[in-house]
Amino acid sequence: MWTVVYIAPNQKEAEKLEKMLTAEGFLVKLRTIGLPQANNSCSVEILVPESEVDEALEIINTIEV
């Protein structure tokens, strides 16, 4: 089961986090929320397997997004 660990404000931030988590060995999926706004940005959910949630949150909390 995939679990949301973070909601990024845009695709660029989501891809940055995805790259960092992947480099640490996590499986990561991105899922867009809603429709793009006027400036072509939309929020993006960052998901990891349920068994990796705690470790992924530790990584996210140590980096500055």
Number of C-alpha atoms within 10 A of each C-alpha: 7 15 16 17 18 16 17 21 14 17 18 12 15 23 16 12 22 20 14 15 20 13 10 12 10 17 15 18 18 18 14 17 14 9 10 12 9 7 6 9 14 16 19 23 19 22 22 24 16 13 11 15 16 12 13 23 14 10 14 16 9 8 9 7 10
